[in-house]
Amino acid sequence: MITTLITVAVIAWLSQLVLGGWQLHQFNRAFDALCQKGRVGIGRSGGRFKPRVVIAIALDEHNRVCDSLMLRGLTIFARPVKIPAINGTPLQQLQPDVIFPHDSRCQNALSLALKLKHG
């Protein structure tokens, strides 16, 4: 019985490593594509037991959002998605509390991404 539990735990741990690596690979590919489009700011929020949020925005030469991505979730099954609502928006007009009125973690991540672009 103990051997079975240890075997299951090891299989679960190895699965987590493999699937976590796959998630990181997917995010890195999406982030690399984003970096090809312009200057990029990235912000992260979250906690230990709350879903984390990573938001990256790419700005064109006119300081308008030309692309974005968001990774939100607690598990290895989260995938990067685009935020089409902010495409074309000038940097100065981005307001995290307006874009994400009911999600403080997304607001925080977007605020951090915007701070990186002001520097």
C-alpha positions in Angstrom: 0.0 0.0 0.0 2.8 2.5 0.9 4.6 1.6 -2.3 1.5 2.4 -4.3 1.1 5.8 -2.6 4.7 6.6 -3.2 4.5 5.6 -6.9 1.3 7.7 -7.4 3.0 10.7 -5.7 6.1 10.3 -7.9 4.0 10.0 -11.1 1.9 13.1 -10.1 5.1 15.1 -9.4 6.7 14.1 -12.7 3.5 15.0 -14.5 3.5 18.4 -12.9 7.1 18.9 -14.0 6.4 17.9 -17.6 3.1 19.9 -17.9 4.6 22.9 -16.1 7.5 22.9 -18.6 5.0 22.7 -21.4 3.1 25.7 -20.0 6.3 27.7 -19.7 7.2 26.8 -23.3 3.8 28.0 -24.5 4.1 31.3 -22.6 7.7 31.9 -23.8 6.6 31.4 -27.4 3.7 33.8 -27.0 6.0 36.3 -25.2 8.7 36.1 -27.9 6.1 36.8 -30.6 4.9 39.8 -28.5 8.5 41.1 -28.2 8.8 41.1 -32.0 5.9 43.7 -32.2 7.4 46.5 -30.1 8.5 47.6 -26.7 7.1 45.3 -24.0 6.0 45.8 -20.4 5.1 42.9 -18.2 3.4 42.8 -14.8 2.5 40.0 -12.4 0.2 39.7 -9.5 -1.1 36.9 -7.4 -0.4 35.0 -4.3 0.5 31.6 -3.1 -3.0 30.1 -3.2 -4.8 32.6 -5.4 -4.7 32.5 -9.2 -1.8 34.4 -10.5 -2.1 36.8 -13.4 0.7 37.8 -15.8 0.0 40.5 -18.3 2.3 41.7 -21.0 1.7 44.6 -23.4 3.5 45.6 -26.6 3.7 49.2 -27.6 4.3 50.5 -31.1 6.4 53.6 -32.0 3.4 55.8 -31.2 3.0 54.4 -27.7 -0.2 52.6 -28.6 -0.9 49.0 -27.6 -0.3 46.8 -30.6 -0.6 43.5 -28.9 -1.0 41.9 -25.5 -1.2 38.6 -23.6 -2.5 37.5 -20.3 -1.8 34.3 -18.4 -4.2 33.7 -15.6 -4.8 30.7 -13.5 -3.8 28.5 -10.6 -3.0 25.3 -12.5 -0.7 24.2 -15.2 -3.7 24.2 -17.6 -3.7 28.0 -17.9 -2.9 29.3 -21.4 -1.8 32.7 -22.6 -4.7 34.7 -24.2 -4.8 38.1 -25.9 -6.7 41.1 -24.5 -8.3 42.5 -27.6 -10.1 45.3 -25.7 -6.9 47.3 -25.2 -5.5 47.0 -28.8 -4.9 50.4 -30.3 -5.3 52.2 -27.0 -2.7 54.9 -26.3 -0.6 54.2 -23.2 -1.8 57.3 -21.4 -5.4 56.2 -21.7 -5.0 52.7 -20.2 -6.8 52.6 -16.9 -6.6 49.1 -15.2 -9.7 49.7 -13.1 -11.8 50.5 -16.2 -10.4 47.6 -18.2 -10.8 45.1 -15.4 -13.5 46.6 -13.1 -14.1 43.4 -11.1 -10.7 41.8 -11.0 -8.1 43.4 -8.7 -5.4 40.9 -9.7 -5.7 41.8 -13.4 -5.7 45.5 -12.4 -2.5 45.0 -10.4 -0.7 43.1 -13.1 -1.7 45.7 -15.8 -0.6 48.5 -13.5 2.8 46.9 -13.1 3.1 46.3 -16.8 2.4 50.0 -17.4 4.9 51.2 -14.8 7.7 49.4 -16.7 6.8 51.3 -19.8 7.1 54.7 -18.2 10.8 54.2 -17.4 
